[in-house]
């Protein structure tokens, strides 16, 4: 029995290595056969039926499900500890087959749960970015694909990959100097509606694809709202009506960063956050998008000087709680929040988080800030 298990493990590793080789060949040839334009005989007429776009709440990680009729696309799969959450969510949506499984890049917070998805659902096409990683999360994903004889490939740029009547195009496969910059950026079209999915793409990738971009209805804000993404030139070009930030409450990275939030607010973009609204679900009619998710409170601030702006709102989950939505600062282990990040008490702090008083979870303001 031990010899049999060792043999099976060896065979799995051999398969995985073969498929890694296939990926390299696919990159060299700029795409495999399963990256062909599967919508050649599709109509370009506007879709009359609604498409659902699920931004799944997995904390400080990405998982997005597009549901066009009975055809599904999954973009990223959360982190390693999100495996059961993702599989349960897909089951609850009636998913049995996934036409396109897309790993935007090789970081664990984007593909950590995809090995479970591969094991539990029928997968037709698997797209990956131009790059790999020597990490357990990436190996688990590749092993899972190999064990089901699935061949991952880098999709061709500017090809239309159809779900039913809607489709997506990949804007970049050139890669970059970092794994984040290698993120596949996708523009999804349903009728007149357009959604931009950005993975963790940073300003370098934004500059590379800027000439290909136009106005979109929804922007999935890159890298959980990090200051390294969503540059001013980029936002001016795509000018979305809605921005979605997939972010974990009280995360140690301080996501989303104040600089990014400020740029979004100053452009009047309606912000929706998974740490505030949990699962953020949009419906695309082909002639406009809509959501029942409540707009994030800071969008009601009219004064662009965030530190001086106040707006009293009812908290989403408790209509009896009122809170001041000005931005405050705190540290993970601190017992108070701060009105300014210049407070002397924060001078030696390396990890300063930003958000509302409710976000901070701190019971009182710093005495030095009062």
Secondary structure, DSSP 8 states (H G I E B T S, - for coil): -HHHHHHHHHHHHHHHHHHHHHHHHHHHTTS-GGGS-TTTT---S---S-EEEEE---SSS-EEEEEETTEEEEEEE--GGGHHHHHHHHHHTT--EEEEEEE-SS-HHHHTTHHHHHHHSEEEEEEE-S----SHHHHHHHHHHHHTT---B---BT--EESSS-EEEE---S--SSTGGG---EEEEETTEEEEE-TT--HHHHHHHGGG----SEEE-GGGG-TTSS-HHHHHHH--SEEEE---TT-TT--S-HHHHHHHHHTT-EEEEHHHHSSEEEEE-SS-EEE-S---GGGG---S-GGG---EEEETTEEEEEEE-S-EEEETT-SSBBS-TT-GGGTT-S-EEEE-HHHHT-SSB-TTT-
